[in-house]
Amino acid sequence: MASARVHEPALLDPKGPVITAVACTVGAALFLGAGGAFVYVTVRTVADLDATGSGWVWAGAGLALAAAFIACVGLSTLLSAREDRRATLRLAALGVDATALVLAVASAPPTNDHYDQVRLLIRISGPGFEPFECSDEVPDYRFGSATQGTVLSARVDPVTRAFTIERPPGPPVPPPETRAEA
């Protein structure tokens, strides 16, 4: 008996075409440049194996490994950017509007860029899919005003359960005061 696999919910950070193009360009440059360096250093090290001392062999092996690592980082960047953009386009095309109820808010460790974060536990429900709960770390500057019971707008891909959430509404803007002219 075959059963349908349920995807894990994933909070998606939508990527636009410009960000995707820049990330793909950087990834391709790293991959091709470091990949070429890896091939060159490897061939040069093997060709000069008998002509030079063992010092070059170790240096060549170290350079080849560093170049291979950088090429892997470039390929990973390229593939990740393309997948993020594909998921963003799929969510825009097939996603349904939903609501996300904040069940709990907790502090979270800062990002590598030293941005404060909060951990949100949310329940997402909407038409066309079973409600689900998800916990994720989000930037404090965007979601720091969310409290337990806050209802956020969401967009969900019912098949992959990838979703985005919108910022909580800001405080109401007070009406402008009328000034009495003296």
C-alpha positions, 0 to 999 in steps of 0.5 A: 500500500502506497501512502502519500508523503506529507511534507514538513512545513517550511517558512519561505523567504521569497526571493525576487528575480534580481536577488536570484540572478545575483546569487546565481552569478556569484555561485557560477563564478565561484564554481567555475573559477574554483573548479578550474583552479582545482583542475589546474592545480591537480594536473600541475601537481601530478605532472610535477610529482617527480620533478619537485620535492614533497613540499610542492605536493603537499602545497598542491594537495592543500590548494586543490582541496581548498579550490574543491571546497570553494567550488562546492560552495559555489555550486551549493549557492547556485542550486539553492538560489534556483530552488528558492526562486522556484519555490517562490514562483510556485507559491505565488502561482499555486498558493492559497491565502490562509491565516497564521495564529501565533501560539507562542513567542520566545526569544531566539539567538541572534543571526550571524549578522547580529540581528535579533530574532524571535521564535514563533510557534504558529498554527496555520489554517486555510482552505484546501489543506489540513491545519498545521503547526510550525515553529521558526525563528524570524527577525525581531525587527519584522515580527517583534511586535507579535504576541500570543493570539496575534493573527497574521496573513499567510500564503500556503502551498497546499502540496509542499506546505511551504508558506510565507507570513506577513508582518503583524499590523502596526499600531494605529496611527493617531489622527493629526491634531488640529492646531489652533491658531492664536 
